[in-house]
Amino acid sequence: MCGIAGLFDIKGLRTYDSALIRRMIAAIAHRGPDGAGVHLRPGVALGHRRLAVIDLVSGAQPMETRDGALDVVFNGEIYNFHELRAELEGKGACFETRSDTEVLLHGWRAWGEALFPKLQGQFAFALWDRDEQTLVLGRDHFGKKPLHYQVSPDGTLAFASEIKALLTLPEADRALDAQAVEDFFTYGYVPDPKTIYRSIRKLPAGHYLLARRGRPLEIRRYWSLLETAPASGTATPELLVETLAAAVKRRLVSDVPLGALLSGGVDSSAVVALMALQAERQIDTFSIAFGDRDFDETSYARAVAERYATHHDVRRVSADDFEMMRRLPEIHDEPFGDVSAIPTFAVCAQARRSVTVALSGDGGDEALAGYRRHAFHCIEERVRAHVAPSVRARLLGPLADIYPRGAWLPRPLRAKATLRELSLDSASAYARMSSALPEEARATLLTTDFRRALGGYDAGDVIRTAFNVDASLDPLQRAQYADIMTYLPGDILTKVDRASMANSLEVRSPMLDPRFVAMSFWLPPALKLSRASGGKAILKRAMERYLPRDLLYRPKQGFSVPLARWFRGPLRQAILRLADSPHLRDCGMIDIGRVRKMAIEHVEGFQDHSKALWLTWVFDAFLAHNAASGAQAANDWRDEDPSPSDWGTATRPAASSTLV
């Protein structure tokens, strides 16, 4: 895995100072500690930081064709590069390395834009075509690898694996996007294609960007889950395991040590089992332990490790690691509120001491309906089918208003939340179910001035747009699709990429193989979700030969930390001091009085405000980091329209453009 960056003059052929591109790649040196390279062409600068995984000797980048007509910088792995290479050699291509990177050069020359649907892997790359005077940016199917870009007023298109590289440029604009701030406090992350900065965007997953000199930018989709054909015949547990095993095998290709992240959950345990059965040597596995039994899964991870004779390493995470997460803004360049970033960073740091590549179970919950909200959504849909919308709105909404709040209760017993969701249409209910903070909590936490500046923007549209993209899908598929298009790239894959690459570790996710996801997604709902098995029913049945039943059929725990208890214990004083932050006070977005009230209520045990306090803490840490980096004042969100006209329709795609 690597880091890439570059500059392209859309208007002319200026010569870029090599110092600019070198500063950009220096900012992302952690993504590639094994080497660096820069290519300068008229009107183009490409930079690369390398984490050597395949072809350690001759795979350096930027890489160019022998005639110098094509250059590429590439972050990721192409798992089917052997097959593509054989096909290209049959067309007369002459390869000079063993690396997967070179397949991109010859593939573009042979197939042009038709290259993208042929690629299987995790990737973000930039390819310069001298003859066509075109820069091509591409991102993988699900957004496993990041790619950010901006267009400056002088006509420079700049791109990079991480935002921090773009912020090294002299013209970097750090003004915040008010809508992105609202998105963060709604979901705990900033969904694609936005970033927290108005001037910077993410290339959507499954898309590529064409930048031609003197012409508008074009963003085109090359893959959609909805266009994948359902599997022919009857899907069986055996076929599912066979498909997953093949995906695991493709991800075992490496010239460096390789291991696995093993949480003890169904997905990571399944990957480790299939990995151990196909690996040529003993594999290394890595787990995180918590002192709190409600969050600790190490006994299950240990059982899998013992069954497959892995070399197993466990690291304990406690509240002491919380202060380490002051590094979150430095790692993410944006506010990022998924608290599991703490153990994810810890397990990646632990793994990197022994291996360079690690497999994970990410993607299983999205592909096979493993989240609790999938089950709740289906239950609520059955109720909606028997109660008229007008009755639900008139009766259940008012009931939700007066019903006491029970945030301390398990989700199935929170009648207030259920009544509120049942009063809404399906898409709005799922958007609410997917949120970190509901609308009423944000209304008291965020200032009136900030809410007014949003101009009626509704963050729920992020989920609703994806949920409603195809009315022919069954209710479970609509929920899954919304997660795959929003939560998966915006939260899960962002978390894993930043945590792993901050430690110079490459993580591979077999359950996000497009063939496995497509097979799983199109399964009948009853094979994914059942009363007896819960979510991922067919996978659990398929893995009974390989894993203990008590692991497969236990209640889902998730990979998180005991945040509410930490805030009442070792982190009590830090939370009580949060309302004294000058950054929160000066930004004009946060109601300081409300923060102080929540902190007191939480530490005294009157209410569980851990989610709201955590998001506020993360946002404060981001503002502090932004200020320390020489940013403009945080209240720049007031100064301009949050949708500046210089983006144009091609460079700032509407949310729906990522869903077609």
N, C-alpha and C positions, 0 to 999 in steps of 0.2 A: 504494500500500500504506500501511497505517496501523497505529495501535495503539489498542486499546479497553480500557476498564475500567469497572467499575460495582459498585453495592451494591444489594441488595434485601432488605427486611425481610420474612422469611417469616412472622413472627408478628403484625406490626402495621403501623402507619403512622408510624413515627418519622420525624422530619426529620433527614436526614444533613447534617452540617456540610460546606459546600462545600470547606473546606480539605482534608478527607479525600480527596475525589475528585480535587482538583487535585494533591495530592501523588502520587496513583497515576499520573496521566497524565504528570506531570513526570518520573517514573522511567523512562518509556518514550518520552521526547521524541525520541530518535533514530529511532523508527519513523515519526515524522511531523513533520518540521521546518517544514512550511508553514502550520501553524495548529493551534489547540486550541479545544475547546468543551466545555461542561458543561451538562447539563439536570438540574434538581432537581424531583422530583415527590414527593407524599406517599408515603413508604416506598421511594422509588427514587432513585438517583443514577446518571447515565450520563456517561461522559467519553470524549473522543476526541482523538487526535493525528493530523494529516492529512499524508500525502505525496500531493500533488495530481498525478494522472495523467490523469483524464478529467473534463471539465467543470470547468476550473480556477477559474471565476468563481462558479458557483452550487452547487457540490457539497459545501459545508461541512457538517460534522456536529457534534453529533447532528442528525439530520434528523427532522422530524415531519410528520404529515399536517395539512392545513389546519385541521381541527377539533380537533387536539391529542390525538386518541384513541390514536395510535400514535407511538412514538419508536423510532429505530434508531441504533445505532453499528455500523460495518461495517469490517472489515479484509479487503481482497482485491479481486478483480475477478470480475464475472459476465460471461462471454464471450458468452452468448446473450441479453444484456439487450435488444437491439433486437427480437428475436423475441418475447420475453416482454412487452415494452412494447406492441408492436402488438396482441398478444392481449388485454392488459388494456384498452387503449384501445377495443377492440371491445366490451368489457364495460361501457364508460362511464367508465373511470378518466381523470382529468384530471391530467396531469403538469405540474409547474412547473419542472423542471430537465432537463438532458440526461444526468444521471448514472445509473450503474447502481444506485446506492444506493436511489434512489426506487422502483425495481422491487420491492425487498423489502417496502416499506410497502404498496404497492397489491397486491402478490402475496399478502401475508398476509391482507389484508382480503378478497380475492376467493377464495382457496383454503385459507386456514388451513394446517394441517400438510401438506396436499398440495402446498404450495409447494416443499418440499425436493427431491422427485424431479425437479422441473422445472429446477432450477438446474444450470448447467454453468459451472464456474469454480474458483477457489481462494478460500476465504472462511472467516471466522469472524465471527459477528455476534451481537449481543444486541438483541432487539426487545421493547419494553414495550407491552403491550396493556392500556390503561386500563380498558376496559369489562369485560374478562375477568379483570382483576387478575392477569395472568400475565406472567412474564418468560420469554422463549424464548431459549435459546442454541443456536447451530448451528455445525457444522464440516464442511468439505468432504469429498469422497469418500475421499481418501487421506491427509488430514492435512497438506496443504501449509501451511496457516495454523494457528498454535497457539491454544489456548484453555484456560486454567487456571482452577480455581475452588476455593473452600473454603467450609465452613459453620462459623461461629464459635458458641461456646456461647450467645451472646445472640440467635441466630436470624438473623444476617446472612449471606446468600449473597453472597460477593464473587467477582468474575471479572476476568480480565485477559489480555491477549495474552502477557505474560511474568510469571514468578514475582516478579521484583523489585518489580512494582507491588503485589502482595499483601503483600510483606514491609514495605511502608511503613505498614501498618495497625497501630494500637496493640496489638491482640490477636494479632498475628502470632506463630505458634508455629514455631520453627525446629528443633524436635526431629527428628532424622533417622529415616528408615524403614530398619530393619536389612535388610529384604528388598530394598529398592531399592539399598542398598549392595552386597549380594551380586549383584544383577542387573548393577550397573555393572562389578564386577570379572569377571563372566562374559562380558558382551557388549560392554563399553566404552561403554554408554549405559544410561539408565533407561527401560525400555519402558513405553508407555502401558498402562493409565491411571495408573500410579504417577508420582510425582515423588520426589526425594530426601527431601522433607519429608513426615512422616506426615499433616499436616493439609491438604495440597494435592493435588489430582488434575487430570489432563488429561481433557477431554472426548474420548472416542474418535472417530476419523475415521468419517465416514458416519453420525453420530448427532446428535440434538438433545436438549436438556434442557428440560423444562417445570417451571417453579417457580411454583406457585400458592399464594397466601397461605393459610396455615392447613392446607396439605396436604403430604404427602411429595413430595420431588423425584422426577421420572420421567425416565429416560433411554431414548430410543427410537431404534432403527435405522431409517434411511430408504433405505439402499442397501447392497447386498452384491454383490461381484463374482461370487459363486457363483450369483446369481439372474439374471445377464445371459445372454441367449440367445446360444448360439454363432452365428456368422455363417452365413447361409444360403448354400448352394452351396459351391464350392471356392474357398478363399482363394488369391489369387495375389499375387506380388510387386507387381504394378501396383496392385492394390486396397489393399495395405498402404501404399504410397507415397501414393496418393490420399487415404487417411484421415489420414495424418500431415501431408500438405500442407495439408489443410483445418484441422487442429488448429493448425498454425503460423499460417495466415492469420487465424484467430480471435484469436490472441494478438498480432497486429500493430496492433490498435486502441489508439491512445494519442495524447494531446495533448501529449506531451513526447518528447524524444529517446530513441531505442530502439536497442539493440545486441544482442550475443550473447557469451556466454562460450564460448570455443573451446579445448578441451583438446588437440585433435588425435586424439581417439578417434572411434570410429564414430558414437556417438550425437550428440555435439555437432556433428560435421562434417555429419551428415545434416540436422540442424536448420538449420545455417548455409546449406547448399546450398539447401534449400527456402525458407528465408527470403529469400535473395538473389534467387531467381527470382520472388518475389512482392512484394518491397518496392518502394516508389516512389522510393527514393533509395539512395545508397551506404550500406551498413551498417557500423557499427563493431564490430570483434571484439577480444577481449581474451584473452591467454594468459599462462601462467606458465612460466618456464624454470628448470631446475635445472642446476647444474654437473655433477651425476652423470648420466652417459649412460643408466644403467639406469632412471632415473626421468623423463628429459627427452623430451617429445613435440613440442617446438616445430617441428621440421622438418616434421612432418605438418600441424600447425596452419598453418604458413606456406604450405604447398602449397595448402591449401584457401582460405586468404585470397587467394593470388595468382590462383587459378582463378576466384574470384568477385569479384575486385577490391574486397575490403573494405578499410576503413581499419584496419590491424592494429597493435595495441599489445601489446608483450611486457614483462613484468616478471620479473626474476630473484629467486628466493627462495633463501635460504641459511640456515645455522645462526644467523645474526644475527637472523633473524625469530623464532627460537624464544622468546627472552625476551619478545617482544611477546605471546606466547601466555600470559603470566601474566594477560592479560586474559580468558582463556577463562572463568573462573568469573563474571566481571563480565558477559560476553556471554551465557552460557548459564544462569546461576543454579543450575546443577547441575554435578556432575563429568561431563565429556563427553570420551571417549577416542578419538574418531576423529581420527587424526593429520592427515588431509586437511583438517581445519578450518583448518590453517595456510595452505596455498595457497588455499583457498576464500576465507578472509577477505582475503588479499592481492589476489586477482583481483577481488573485489567492490569493494575500496577503489580499485583501479586503474580499474575501469569507471565508478565513480560520478563520477570527474573529468570524464567526457565525456557520460554518459547517465544517465537516471533509471530506465529499464526495460531489462532484459536477458533474452533467452531462453537456456535451457540444455538440455542433453541428459539431465537427471535422469529416472529411471524406465525407461530402455531396458533396463537389465540385469534388472530385476524382470519387466518385461512380456515380454521375449523370451529369458529364460534366458541372460544374458550373463556370470554369475559362474562362475569356475572350479569352485566347489563344486557347481554344478548338474551339470557333467559328471562330477565324481568321484562324486556321489551316484548318478547313473544307472549308472555302472560298478559300484559296490558293490551296487546293487540286483540287477544281473544275477547277481552272485556269490551273493547271498542266496537267489535263486530256485532255486539248484542245491545248496545246502548246508543241511541241517536246522538249525533254531535251536539245538537241544540240542548238536549237534556244534560249531557256531560258538562257543557260550558256553564249552564245556568245553575246546576246543582253541585257538581263536584268542585268547581272553582271556588265558590263561596265557602264550602266545607273546608277546603285546604287553607283558606284565609284564617279561619278561626281555630283550626286544629292545632294543638300544642306541638312545638318543635321537639323532635327527639333525635338530635344529631348523635347522641351517644349509643343509640340502638343499632343493631344490625340492619342493613338496608331493607330486607323484606318486612321488617316491623315498623319502618318509618311511614306511617299512614299519611302524614302530611305531604311527603314527597310523592307518594303514589297517587294521592288524590289530585295533586297539582298536575302531574303528568297525564292522568286520565282525562283531565279537563281540556287538554290540548290535542291538536292533530298529531298524527304519528311522527312526522318529521320534527316538529317543534318539541315534542316530548323526548325524542331521542337526542336532540341537541341539548336539552336540559339535562338529561341523564348523563351525557358525555362531558358535562362541564365540571370544572374544578370548583368554581364558585357560581351559584345561581344568581339570577338577575337581582333579587332583593338584597343579597349580600353585597354585590358590587355597587348597588345604588347608595348604600350607606358608607362604603369604604372610599369610593372615588368622589371627588368634589363636584359640586354643581357646575362650576365653570368648565371643568373637563368634560362632563357629560354633555353640556351644551355645545362644546366645540366639536363633538362627534357628529352633529348635524343629523341625528336620527339613525346613524349607523347601528345595525343590529348584528352582533357577532354570531348570533345563532344561525345566520345565513350561511356561514362556513359549512356547518353540518347539514343544514336543510338542503343546500344546493346539491351536495353529493348524494344525500339520501333519496332525493326526488329525481335523480337523473334518468331512471328507467322504471316506470310504473309496472312493468311486466315482471319484475323480480318479486320473489316472495318476501314477506316481512323480515325474515332473518337475513336474507341476502342483502336487502336494502341497508340494514344496520351494519353488516360486515363491510359492504362496499364503502359506506361512509367512513368507517374506521380505516380501511385500506388507503383511501384517498386523503385522509386528513391526519388522524392520530398516528398512523404507522410512520409516514415520512417526517411529520412535524415533531413527534415526541420520541417514539421508540428508536427509530434509526438514527435520529440526531443524537440522542443520548449515547448510543453505542458507538457511533463514529467518533464523537468528541472524546469520550472517556478512553477509548482504545487508542486513538491516535495521539492523544496527549501523553500516552505512555509508549508510543512507537510500537503498538501492537496491531496486527491485522486481525479483524474478526470476520468470519464467514458464516452465513446463515442458510443452511440447507433447506429449511422450511420456507424460504422465500425464493426457491427455484420456481420460475414461472409455471412450469408444468405441474409441479406439486400444488401450487396455489390454485391454478385453474381447475385441476381435478377436485380439490377440496371444496372450492367455492360453489361448483355446480352440483354437488351432492344434494340429494333430497334433505330437507331440514331434519327429519327424524334420524338420519345417520350422523348428524353433527351434534344434535341436542336431544337428550332424552331425560325422562324423570329419574331413571335408575342410575344413569352414568353422568348426568350433567353435560357440560360442553365437551367437545372433542370425542364424542362417544365412539366413533368408528376407529379412531386412532388408539384409544384405550383398549378396545377389543383386539385390535391388530397387534398390540404390543404385549399382550398377556403372556406370550411365549418368551418374552425377553426381559420383562420387568416384574417386580413383586406387585401383587394385586393391591396391597395396602397402600402402595405409592400411587398406583393408577387411579384408585377410586376414593381417595381421601378428599376432603374439601379443599378447594383451591385457596392457597395462601397469597400468592403474588410475591414479588421481589421488592420489598419496601423496608422501612425502618419505623420504630415506635416513636414517631415524632411527637404525638400528643403527650406522651409520658416524659419524653426528654424535655419538652417545654415547661413541664411542671416540676422537673427535677434539676439535672445538672445545667440546663440551659435557661433556667428561670430568669436569672438576672439579665441575660442577653436579650430576652424577649421584653422584659419590662423597660429596658433602655431603648427599644426600637423607636418609640414615639419621640425620642430626643434627637433623632437623626437630622442634621441640617439639610441633607440631600432630599429627604422626604418632605421636609418643611418648605424648602425653596422651590421644589418642582411644580407645585401648584396642582398636582393631580390627586394627592392623597389627603384624606381627612385625618389630620393628626389626632384630633380628639377621639375619633372612632378607634384608631389604632391603640391609643392608651386604654380606652375602655375595654377593648377586646383582650388586650394583654392581661389586665387585672382579672377579668372574668375567667380567663383560661387558667392562669396559674393558681387561682383560688378554687378551681374546680366547679365553677357555676355553669360554664358552657365549654364546649369543645370548639375553639376557634383556630385549631392548629393549621388548617388549610389556608385560611385567610392570612394568618400571621406568617406562615412560611412563604407565601407568594409575596407578601409585603417585604419580608426580610430579603428575599432574592432580588426584588426590584430595587431595594435600597442598596444592596451590594453592587448591582449593575450600575446604578447612578454614580456611586462612589468610584467605581472603576472607570467609568466614562469620563468623569471629571478629572481623575488622576492622569488620564491619557491625553489631556489637552482638549477636551470636547467643548463645544459651545454649551451655553446654559441649558439645563434640562427642560426649561419651559419654552424652548424654541418650537414646541408643538403648537404654540398659539400663533406663531408668526405667519404661517402660510397655509394655503389650502392643502389638506392631507393627500390630495391626488394631483400633484403638479402636472401641468399640461405638457411639459417637455418630455414626459415619458412616452406619450403617444400610445396608440392601441397595440402596436407590435411589441413594444418593449415592456409594457406593464399589462400582461394579460388579465382579463377578468377572471374571477374565481372559477367560473364555469368552463373556462378554456382548458383547465387541467382535468376536466371530467369527461370530455367527449371521447 
